[in-house]
Amino acid sequence: MLRALLASLALATPALAQGVEPADYPAILRDALAIVDFEILPPRAEPGYSVDHGIAFAGGRMGTGFAGQRIWAENGFDRLGGRPFGPLTLVTGPAGRGLSVATHRGFGSMAVYPLGPAGFPAIESRGEGSIAVLFDEDICQVGMRVHSDYPDPLGAYATARGEVLLTVYGREGTRLGQLSFHLPLGMSAHGLRSADSRSTIAGLTLENTDPGGIAIDDLAFGPCAQTLG
């Protein structure tokens, strides 16, 4: 059932590619060293749990940014800027402005919401923040499922209105590349990989402009498949 669902998720059109390129999410799953499902706490409906000190998982940790970056509020969303210090160091919080974990009715499981400027538990904060992921070991590819704004049952809008921006960094804080994906309404899957197929990605940040905010689930990462010949 999961494979059928993943096969139906279309990757959005990427832009701003540099040292990275878009990757097919099911292919990332196939080669993944780890798939993080965020079932880390007992199920709880939104707003769920506020997590100010980041989320640890096998192979890495998740927070809101990297040391050396600046963060500011823009049109109700968190924005990140500046080059991170090296070696890459995760930043979490502040209180009520980190991450939240809750049961997501679209995914049907626990998912992560980045908390935006309004703070926990405000509904207008849920999904409007930034996410940073720091990997214990350098990887080649990473992907995730993203849920954006739900379709409007009254038909006031029927098309996508937001984007997600993924920026990847090397261990010393060098920006390796950036991809911007247009988000459809509801569920989608997105992935990227090193353009040269080498494991050089130490971390990534995620920002978005979706009016309803986003949640993420099933973070998958690992090496790129090696071809012979």
C-alpha positions in Angstrom: 0.0 0.0 0.0 2.8 2.4 0.9 4.6 1.7 -2.4 1.4 2.4 -4.4 1.0 5.7 -2.5 4.6 6.7 -3.1 4.3 5.9 -6.8 1.3 8.2 -7.1 3.2 11.2 -5.5 4.5 13.4 -8.3 7.7 15.4 -7.7 7.2 19.1 -8.1 9.3 21.2 -10.6 12.7 22.1 -9.1 14.5 25.4 -9.5 17.8 27.0 -8.2 19.8 23.7 -8.5 23.5 24.0 -8.0 25.6 21.1 -6.7 22.5 19.0 -6.1 19.7 17.6 -8.3 16.2 16.3 -7.7 15.9 12.7 -6.8 13.0 10.2 -7.0 11.6 9.6 -3.5 10.9 5.9 -3.9 14.4 5.4 -5.2 15.8 7.1 -2.1 13.7 4.8 0.1 15.1 1.8 -1.7 18.7 2.8 -0.9 18.1 4.5 2.4 20.2 3.7 5.5 17.3 5.0 7.7 13.7 6.1 7.4 12.6 8.3 10.3 8.8 8.1 11.0 8.6 10.4 14.1 6.6 7.9 16.1 8.6 9.0 19.1 5.8 9.9 21.5 2.3 8.6 22.2 -0.2 9.7 19.6 -1.7 13.2 20.3 -3.9 15.3 18.1 -2.8 18.8 17.0 -1.3 20.9 18.4 0.5 17.9 19.8 3.7 18.2 21.7 6.0 21.2 21.6 9.7 20.1 21.2 12.1 22.9 22.0 15.3 20.9 22.2 15.2 19.2 18.8 14.5 15.6 17.8 17.2 12.9 17.9 17.0 9.9 15.6 19.3 7.1 14.4 21.8 8.9 12.2 21.2 12.5 13.1 19.2 15.2 14.8 16.6 17.8 13.8 16.3 21.4 14.9 15.4 24.8 13.5 18.7 26.1 12.0 22.5 26.1 12.2 24.8 28.1 14.3 26.0 31.2 12.3 22.7 31.6 10.5 20.3 34.4 11.3 16.5 33.8 11.5 13.8 36.4 11.0 10.0 36.5 10.5 8.7 37.4 7.1 4.9 37.4 6.2 4.2 35.0 9.0 7.0 32.5 8.2 10.5 32.0 9.5 13.4 32.7 7.2 17.0 31.7 7.4 20.1 33.5 6.0 23.8 33.6 6.2 26.5 30.9 6.0 26.5 28.4 9.0 29.7 28.2 11.1 31.9 25.1 10.5 31.8 22.5 11.7 28.0 22.4 11.2 26.2 22.8 14.5 22.5 22.4 15.0 20.4 25.2 16.7 17.1 24.3 18.4 14.2 26.4 19.9 13.6 29.0 21.2 10.8 27.9 23.6 7.5 27.5 21.7 9.3 28.2 18.4 11.0 24.9 17.8 9.2 21.9 16.4 6.0 20.2 17.3 5.0 16.5 16.9 1.4 15.5 16.5 -0.9 13.0 14.8 -1.5 14.3 11.3 -4.8 13.3 9.7 -3.4 13.5 6.2 -0.5 11.1 6.9 -2.5 9.1 9.4 0.6 9.0 11.7 2.8 11.3 13.8 4.5 14.0 11.9 6.7 17.0 12.5 5.5 20.6 12.2 8.0 23.5 12.2 6.7 26.2 14.5 6.6 29.7 13.1 6.6 33.2 14.5 3.2 33.0 16.3 4.5 30.2 18.5 3.0 27.1 20.1 0.1 26.3 20.2 -1.3 28.9 17.8 -2.7 27.3 14.6 -1.1 30.1 12.5 2.3 28.9 13.8 1.8 25.3 12.9 4.0 24.5 9.8 5.3 28.1 9.2 8.7 27.6 10.8 12.1 26.3 9.6 13.6 22.9 10.0 17.3 21.9 10.0 18.7 18.4 9.9 22.2 17.5 10.9 23.5 14.0 9.9 26.0 12.1 11.9 27.8 11.0 8.7 27.8 12.6 5.3 25.1 11.3 2.9 24.4 11.5 -0.8 20.6 11.7 -1.0 17.7 12.6 1.2 13.9 12.8 0.8 10.7 13.2 2.7 7.0 13.3 2.5 5.4 16.8 2.8 1.8 17.7 3.5 0.8 21.2 2.6 -2.5 23.0 2.7 -5.6 20.8 2.4 -8.0 21.2 -0.6 -10.8 23.6 0.2 -14.1 21.6 0.3 -16.0 24.8 -0.7 -13.9 25.3 -3.8 -12.5 28.7 -2.9 -9.1 27.5 -4.1 -8.1 24.4 -6.0 -4.4 24.9 -6.9 -1.1 24.9 -5.1 -0.1 28.2 -3.5 3.2 27.5 -1.7 6.7 26.3 -2.1 9.3 24.4 -0.1 13.0 25.4 -0.2 15.6 22.8 0.6 19.2 24.0 1.1 22.1 21.5 1.7 25.4 22.1 3.4 28.8 20.4 3.7 30.3 19.6 7.1 32.2 23.0 7.2 29.1 25.0 6.4 29.6 25.4 2.7 26.4 25.6 0.8 26.3 22.7 -1.7 23.1 23.6 -3.4 19.4 24.5 -3.2 16.2 23.2 -4.7 12.8 24.9 -4.7 9.7 22.7 -5.1 6.1 23.9 -5.8 3.7 22.2 -3.4 0.4 20.7 -4.5 -2.5 20.7 -2.2 -2.2 17.8 0.3 0.5 15.2 0.1 3.7 15.1 -2.0 7.1 13.6 -1.8 10.4 15.4 -2.5 14.0 14.4 -2.7 17.5 15.5 -3.7 20.9 14.0 -4.2 24.5 15.1 -4.8 25.0 15.9 -8.5 28.2 13.9 -8.5 26.8 10.9 -6.5 29.3 11.4 -3.7 28.3 11.5 0.0 29.1 15.2 0.8 25.8 16.3 2.4 26.2 16.9 6.2 23.0 18.9 6.7 20.0 20.6 5.2 17.5 23.3 6.0 13.8 23.5 5.0 11.7 26.7 4.6 8.3 27.1 3.1 5.7 29.6 2.0 2.6 27.4 2.1 -0.5 29.3 3.4 -1.7 26.4 5.5 1.8 25.5 6.8 3.5 22.1 6.2 4.1 18.9 8.1 6.8 16.3 7.2 7.0 12.6 7.7 9.2 9.6 6.6 12.6 11.3 6.3 14.8 9.0 4.3 18.5 9.3 3.7 21.6 7.4 2.8 24.3 6.9 0.1 23.6 7.0 -3.7 23.4 3.7 -5.5 26.7 2.9 -7.2 26.7 1.7 -10.8 29.3 -0.5 -12.2 31.1 0.0 -15.5 
